[in-house]
Amino acid sequence: MNRLWAVAFVGACSKMDGGEGETGARSASPVRAVFVADTHVIGPQYECCSEGAGLDTDSIMKTPERLREVVESINAIAPPPDRVFLLGDVVHDAHHGTDLSFYLDQETAFSRAADLLSELTVPLHIVWGNHDYEVRCGGGDSHHSREFTHSLFEHFFDAPVTDAVSAGEWRFVMLNSQLGPTWDAGSDQCATGVGSFGAEQLAWLESELSAGDPTVVMSHHHMIASTARNENDGPNPDLSTVIGRHDNARLHLAGHLHRWVDIAATDVHPVQHIIMGATRYDDDNFWVGEFGADGSIAFRDYSKPKWNTTCADTWSYTEPWGRVAGAVEGGDCGR
């Protein structure tokens, strides 16, 4: 199913760039939002490398300092943004049993990430990702229920499982791609390598989009790694079907791939779909969008990503914005 989805998108990349990274006309007082993905903060309990050969690299050991650099860069943006959205995989290998006191009594990936993110000077909203959970199909000793993980989200981040916020004329919807059948440990559809949304959440999204506000939809899993068709029975069978009913769904942002990819709307997924690079690999991997009252979307730093890689250029966000000439690339991109 997902293989067919991926094949349908080959060669479907869009070109949103206009001038120095701008897309669409800028309104007089747009909502300014920063987007970040895949911070993968580790705790002191972490021993490299848990994901397996070729997936974990020493980059994972540097994720706390890279998130700190990202936070400092966001706080220096002028004029300041109105919101920050983090698109999942906030932590990495962070679950160590279901005794809540363990997490409360010592530093862990959850507490470390919460402390780093608390330094942001603008409101933060979190989209949860696969590494923020520890679900095992069929259960077992290493399984942590979604309900237990949700209690950690609430305690350390005061963050809901899903969320939606209004800013200016815009609605920003944060989906959770771990709430569907592929993340139900007791389901015969359980397959945690694939994201899914579930009938209840998709009905909620239908209601959100029916309000008619221009909307940015966010999820951690991109659509190449999500159920693409007929996830469940009923009036809202899958994400693409729900989004396709509403022209006011203007953009779908995701993480998970760790690389920057821009995919144009097609009959398969009828909305612009942009996958963001991971701060795990490069502390330049964040993006600033401006969302106008006229429905326009502008990314003045659209050309910042090094598309189809885990890297981005270094930019100055003090007016006038632009690339930093001669900047020495940090992170894994300086190699």
Buried (B, 14 or more C-beta within 10 A) or exposed (E): EBEEBBEBBEEBBEEBEBEBBBBBEBBEEBBBBBBBBBBBBBBEBBEEBEBEEEEBBEBBEBBBEBBBBBBEBBBEBEEEBBBBBBBBBBBBBBBBEBEEEEBEEEEBBBBBBBBBBEEBEBEBBBBBBBBBBBBBBEEEEEBBBBEBBBBBBEBBBEBBBBBBBEBBBBBBBBBBBBBBBBBBBEBEBBBBEBBBBBBEBBBBBBEBBEEEBBBBBBBBBBBBBBBBBEBBEEEBBBBBBBBBEBEBBBBBBBBBBBBBBBBBBBEBBBBBBBBBBBBBBBBBBBBBBBBBBEBBBBBBBBBBBBEBBBBBBBBBBEEEBBBEEEEEBBBBBEE
